[in-house]
Amino acid sequence: MNRRYGSPEVLEIRQVPKPAPKAGEVLIRVHATTVSRTDCGMLRPHPYFVRLFAGLRRPKRAILGMDFAGEVEAVGTGVTSFKPGDRVFGLSPDVYGAHAEYLCVPEKGAIAAMPADARFGEAVVCEGAWYADTYLQGFRLKPGRRILVYGASGAIGTAAVQLAKSYGAKVTAVVATRHLDLVRALGADRAVDYTAEDFTQIGETFDCVLDAVGKTTFFRCRRLLKPEGVFAATDLGPWCQNPLLVIWSLITGSRRVIFPLPLSSKARAFVDFLKTRMEAGEFRPVIDREYPLEAIADAYRYVETGQKTGIVVINVRPPGENAPA
């Protein structure tokens, strides 16, 4: 947990009271979670105005972590969808709290039975996929449309490639040399090595461009867009330009910028959708590293390097407990 903002050194492993499920809630014995860019951003909010939401002087959420997978420990009164012993996964987008041994979530929240045959560490893929799908829905992606995903090897990028393919899109993935085979295996129609060539000069134009890592800009990518093309990035951009460019592009009318935000009210439906994609073999987890909960600060340090591939898993329970039932 983090009781103050700062580097990963401010994180502490502490004993806190075990939560009790209220009416309509499910108590989950967490087996696995992740450390994401979002968690790192909540640990030391930047830009400063993010503290208006995260807590002005100290964190509102002392326990971070949005992705969870585990077993139902107990249920509150009125809960009928789950029972003790059920293997579940999902998101806790409003209260976070998954970096702990136990977590309470609403029965009607973003929780579902785990995909068949998945181990707990393979099920904590919802956060990056949820963000990716939010952008794909913003693009109104349809079969045959062409999309370029810049930074296609991270949690959002690997999810965007797979989900875009499941929607019937033609996907170009921009990655470093070592990730070319990965994105091809995920279904990318074309893989571009940004270390070997300028990805903005590849001789194609696209209906959509997604910056999945927040390391390029609309102005650099504009030449890649068709006249009615759409650009989106997963961060605010230099000087918070991306939300401002949404307004600017509405005025200019072509080569638009969108900045869609994931809505908690749609998280449950997305978790259900992702489960069907996983069980159909259309979505698979890409796991970079796994850490025990005791080494979570090391996981934060690694994620902060910006070099992770797919997701970084935290095994709250020993990995031997992560096998399918």
C-alpha positions as CSV (number, residue, x, y, z in Angstrom):
1,M,0.0,0.0,0.0
2,N,1.0,3.6,-0.4
3,R,0.1,6.2,2.2
4,R,1.9,9.0,0.3
5,Y,3.0,9.8,-3.2
6,G,6.4,9.0,-4.5
7,S,8.7,6.4,-6.1
8,P,8.1,2.7,-5.5
9,E,10.1,3.1,-2.3
10,V,7.0,4.5,-0.6
11,L,5.2,1.2,-1.0
12,E,4.7,-0.9,2.1
13,I,3.5,-4.4,2.8
14,R,1.2,-4.0,5.8
15,Q,-1.4,-6.1,7.6
16,V,-4.9,-4.5,7.5
17,P,-8.2,-5.9,8.6
18,K,-9.8,-8.4,6.3
19,P,-12.7,-6.8,4.5
20,A,-16.2,-8.2,5.1
21,P,-18.7,-8.2,2.1
22,K,-21.6,-5.9,2.5
23,A,-25.0,-6.7,1.0
24,G,-24.6,-7.3,-2.7
25,E,-20.9,-7.7,-2.5
26,V,-18.5,-10.5,-3.2
27,L,-15.3,-11.1,-1.1
28,I,-12.5,-12.4,-3.3
29,R,-9.4,-14.2,-2.2
30,V,-7.0,-12.7,-4.7
31,H,-4.5,-15.0,-6.4
32,A,-3.1,-12.7,-9.0
33,T,-3.2,-9.0,-10.1
34,T,-1.0,-6.8,-12.2
35,V,1.1,-3.6,-12.0
36,S,0.2,-1.3,-14.9
37,R,1.0,2.1,-16.3
38,T,-2.2,3.3,-14.5
39,D,-0.9,2.1,-11.1
40,C,2.5,3.9,-11.7
41,G,0.6,7.0,-12.6
42,M,-1.4,6.8,-9.4
43,L,1.7,6.3,-7.4
44,R,3.2,9.6,-8.4
45,P,0.5,11.5,-10.3
46,H,1.6,13.6,-13.3
47,P,0.6,16.2,-14.4
48,Y,-0.2,17.6,-11.0
49,F,-3.9,18.2,-11.7
50,V,-4.4,14.4,-11.7
51,R,-4.3,14.8,-7.9
52,L,-7.7,16.4,-8.1
53,F,-9.0,12.8,-8.7
54,A,-6.3,10.8,-7.0
55,G,-6.1,12.9,-3.8
56,L,-4.6,16.3,-3.4
57,R,-2.1,15.8,-0.6
58,R,-2.2,12.1,-0.2
59,P,-3.6,9.1,-2.1
60,K,-7.3,8.5,-1.8
61,R,-6.6,4.9,-2.7
62,A,-3.9,3.5,-0.4
63,I,-4.1,0.1,-2.1
64,L,-3.8,0.2,-5.9
65,G,-4.4,-2.5,-8.5
66,M,-7.3,-2.9,-10.8
67,D,-7.0,-6.3,-12.4
68,F,-7.9,-9.3,-10.2
69,A,-8.3,-13.1,-10.4
70,G,-9.0,-15.3,-7.5
71,E,-11.6,-17.4,-5.6
72,V,-14.8,-16.2,-4.0
73,E,-14.2,-16.4,-0.2
74,A,-17.7,-15.2,0.9
75,V,-20.7,-13.3,-0.4
76,G,-22.9,-10.7,1.2
77,T,-26.6,-10.9,1.6
78,G,-28.6,-11.0,-1.6
79,V,-25.8,-12.3,-3.8
80,T,-27.0,-15.1,-6.1
81,S,-24.6,-15.0,-9.0
82,F,-21.5,-16.3,-7.1
83,K,-20.8,-18.7,-4.3
84,P,-17.7,-19.5,-2.2
85,G,-15.1,-21.4,-4.2
86,D,-16.0,-19.9,-7.6
87,R,-13.0,-18.9,-9.7
88,V,-13.5,-15.3,-10.8
89,F,-11.7,-12.5,-12.6
90,G,-12.4,-8.9,-13.5
91,L,-11.7,-5.3,-12.8
92,S,-12.1,-2.9,-9.8
93,P,-12.0,0.4,-11.7
94,D,-13.6,2.6,-9.0
95,V,-11.9,1.6,-5.7
96,Y,-8.9,-0.3,-7.0
97,G,-7.6,-2.5,-4.1
98,A,-6.4,-5.6,-6.0
99,H,-2.9,-5.4,-4.6
100,A,-4.0,-7.2,-1.5
101,E,-4.9,-10.7,-0.4
102,Y,-8.7,-9.9,-0.2
103,L,-10.9,-7.6,-2.2
104,C,-14.6,-6.8,-2.1
105,V,-16.4,-6.0,-5.4
106,P,-20.1,-5.6,-6.2
107,E,-21.9,-8.6,-7.5
108,K,-23.1,-6.4,-10.4
109,G,-19.6,-5.0,-10.9
110,A,-17.0,-6.0,-13.5
111,I,-16.6,-9.6,-12.3
112,A,-17.2,-12.9,-14.1
113,A,-16.4,-16.6,-13.9
114,M,-12.9,-17.2,-15.1
115,P,-12.3,-18.6,-18.6
116,A,-12.2,-22.4,-18.7
117,D,-8.7,-23.8,-18.3
118,A,-7.0,-20.4,-17.5
119,R,-4.7,-20.1,-14.6
120,F,-5.1,-17.1,-12.3
121,G,-2.0,-15.4,-13.7
122,E,-3.4,-15.7,-17.2
123,A,-6.7,-14.1,-16.3
124,V,-5.5,-10.7,-15.1
125,V,-5.6,-9.2,-18.6
126,C,-8.7,-7.0,-18.3
127,E,-7.3,-3.6,-17.7
128,G,-5.2,-3.2,-20.8
129,A,-7.8,-4.9,-22.9
130,W,-10.5,-2.6,-21.6
131,Y,-8.5,0.5,-22.4
132,A,-7.7,-0.9,-25.9
133,D,-11.3,-1.7,-26.6
134,T,-12.4,1.7,-25.5
135,Y,-10.3,3.2,-28.2
136,L,-11.4,0.7,-30.8
137,Q,-15.0,1.4,-30.0
138,G,-14.2,5.1,-30.3
139,F,-12.8,4.4,-33.8
140,R,-16.1,2.6,-34.7
141,L,-13.9,-0.1,-36.1
142,K,-15.5,-2.3,-38.8
143,P,-14.4,-5.2,-40.9
144,G,-11.9,-4.2,-43.5
145,R,-10.9,-0.9,-41.9
146,R,-7.2,-0.3,-41.6
147,I,-5.6,0.5,-38.3
148,L,-2.0,1.2,-37.2
149,V,-1.1,0.4,-33.6
150,Y,2.1,2.2,-32.5
151,G,3.7,0.5,-29.5
152,A,1.8,-2.8,-30.1
153,S,3.8,-4.8,-27.6
154,G,2.5,-3.5,-24.3
155,A,-0.6,-4.4,-22.4
156,I,-2.8,-2.1,-24.4
157,G,-1.0,-2.7,-27.7
158,T,-1.1,-6.5,-27.6
159,A,-4.8,-6.3,-26.7
160,A,-5.5,-3.8,-29.4
161,V,-3.9,-6.0,-32.1
162,Q,-6.0,-9.0,-31.1
163,L,-9.3,-7.3,-30.5
164,A,-8.9,-5.3,-33.8
165,K,-8.4,-8.6,-35.6
166,S,-11.5,-10.1,-34.0
167,Y,-13.4,-7.1,-35.4
168,G,-12.2,-7.9,-38.9
169,A,-9.8,-5.0,-39.2
170,K,-6.5,-5.0,-41.1
171,V,-3.8,-4.3,-38.5
172,T,-0.3,-2.8,-38.9
173,A,1.7,-3.1,-35.7
174,V,4.7,-0.9,-35.0
175,V,7.2,-2.3,-32.5
176,A,10.9,-2.8,-31.9
177,T,12.9,-5.6,-33.6
178,R,12.5,-8.1,-30.8
179,H,8.7,-7.9,-30.8
180,L,8.2,-8.4,-34.6
181,D,7.5,-12.2,-34.2
182,L,5.2,-11.6,-31.2
183,V,2.8,-9.2,-33.0
184,R,2.7,-11.4,-36.1
185,A,1.8,-14.3,-33.9
186,L,-1.0,-12.2,-32.4
187,G,-2.4,-11.7,-35.8
188,A,-0.9,-8.4,-37.2
189,D,-1.2,-8.3,-41.0
190,R,2.0,-6.2,-41.1
191,A,4.7,-5.6,-38.6
192,V,7.0,-2.5,-38.8
193,D,10.3,-2.2,-37.0
194,Y,10.5,1.4,-35.8
195,T,14.2,1.0,-35.0
196,A,14.9,0.2,-38.7
197,E,12.6,2.6,-40.5
198,D,10.4,5.7,-40.0
199,F,6.9,4.2,-39.4
200,T,5.4,7.4,-40.8
201,Q,7.0,6.8,-44.2
202,I,5.8,3.2,-44.9
203,G,3.7,4.1,-47.9
204,E,0.2,3.4,-46.5
205,T,-2.6,5.4,-45.0
206,F,-5.0,4.3,-42.4
207,D,-8.5,4.8,-41.1
208,C,-7.3,4.8,-37.5
209,V,-4.0,5.3,-35.7
210,L,-3.7,4.3,-32.1
211,D,-0.6,5.4,-30.0
212,A,-0.8,2.6,-27.4
213,V,2.2,3.8,-25.4
214,G,1.9,7.6,-25.4
215,K,5.2,8.1,-27.3
216,T,4.2,9.8,-30.5
217,T,1.9,12.6,-31.5
218,F,-1.0,13.4,-33.8
219,F,1.1,15.9,-35.7
220,R,3.8,13.2,-36.4
221,C,1.1,10.6,-37.4
222,R,-1.2,12.9,-39.4
223,R,0.4,11.9,-42.7
224,L,-0.6,8.3,-42.0
225,L,-4.3,9.1,-41.8
226,K,-6.8,9.1,-44.6
227,P,-8.7,12.4,-45.0
228,E,-11.4,11.1,-42.7
229,G,-9.0,9.2,-40.5
230,V,-9.0,9.2,-36.7
231,F,-6.1,9.4,-34.2
232,A,-6.1,8.5,-30.5
233,A,-3.4,8.2,-27.9
234,T,-3.4,6.5,-24.5
235,D,-2.1,9.5,-22.6
236,L,-2.6,13.3,-22.5
237,G,0.3,14.1,-24.8
238,P,2.8,16.9,-24.6
239,W,1.3,19.9,-22.7
240,C,-2.0,17.9,-22.5
241,Q,-2.5,18.5,-26.2
242,N,-4.6,15.4,-27.0
243,P,-7.9,16.5,-25.2
244,L,-7.4,20.0,-26.7
245,L,-6.9,18.5,-30.2
246,V,-10.3,16.8,-29.9
247,I,-11.9,20.3,-29.9
248,W,-9.5,21.5,-32.6
249,S,-10.3,18.6,-34.9
250,L,-14.0,19.1,-34.5
251,I,-13.5,22.6,-35.9
252,T,-11.3,21.6,-38.8
253,G,-13.5,18.6,-39.7
254,S,-10.9,16.2,-41.0
255,R,-8.2,13.8,-39.6
256,R,-9.9,13.9,-36.2
257,V,-8.5,13.2,-32.7
258,I,-10.5,11.4,-30.1
259,F,-9.8,10.9,-26.5
260,P,-12.4,8.4,-25.2
261,L,-12.5,7.5,-21.5
262,P,-13.3,4.0,-20.2
263,L,-16.6,4.0,-18.3
264,S,-17.0,1.9,-15.2
265,S,-20.7,1.3,-16.2
266,K,-19.5,-0.6,-19.2
267,A,-16.7,-2.6,-17.5
268,R,-18.9,-5.6,-16.6
269,A,-20.1,-6.1,-20.2
270,F,-16.5,-5.8,-21.4
271,V,-15.3,-8.5,-18.9
272,D,-18.0,-10.8,-20.2
273,F,-17.0,-10.0,-23.8
274,L,-13.3,-10.7,-23.1
275,K,-14.1,-14.0,-21.5
276,T,-15.9,-15.1,-24.7
277,R,-12.9,-14.0,-26.8
278,M,-10.5,-15.9,-24.6
279,E,-12.6,-19.1,-24.7
280,A,-12.9,-18.8,-28.5
281,G,-9.1,-18.6,-28.8
282,E,-9.3,-15.0,-30.2
283,F,-7.5,-13.4,-27.3
284,R,-4.5,-14.7,-25.3
285,P,-2.5,-13.2,-22.5
286,V,1.0,-11.9,-23.1
287,I,2.9,-12.1,-19.9
288,D,6.3,-10.4,-19.5
289,R,7.3,-11.1,-15.9
290,E,5.8,-12.4,-12.7
291,Y,6.6,-11.2,-9.2
292,P,5.5,-12.3,-5.7
293,L,3.5,-9.7,-3.8
294,E,6.5,-9.1,-1.5
295,A,8.5,-7.8,-4.5
296,I,5.8,-5.5,-5.9
297,A,8.1,-2.5,-5.6
298,D,10.4,-4.2,-8.1
299,A,7.5,-4.7,-10.4
300,Y,6.7,-1.0,-10.3
301,R,10.3,-0.1,-11.1
302,Y,10.2,-2.4,-14.1
303,V,6.9,-1.1,-15.4
304,E,8.3,2.5,-15.0
305,T,11.1,1.7,-17.5
306,G,8.5,1.6,-20.2
307,Q,10.0,-1.6,-21.6
308,K,7.5,-4.2,-20.6
309,T,5.9,-6.6,-23.0
310,G,2.3,-7.3,-22.4
311,I,1.4,-7.5,-18.7
312,V,3.4,-7.8,-15.5
313,V,1.7,-10.2,-13.1
314,I,1.8,-10.1,-9.3
315,N,1.3,-13.5,-7.7
316,V,-0.5,-12.7,-4.4
317,R,-0.7,-16.5,-3.7
318,P,2.1,-18.9,-4.5
319,P,2.2,-19.7,-8.2
320,G,1.5,-23.4,-7.5
321,E,-2.0,-22.3,-6.5
322,N,-2.6,-20.7,-9.9
323,A,-3.4,-23.9,-11.7
324,P,-6.9,-24.4,-13.1
325,A,-9.3,-26.3,-10.8
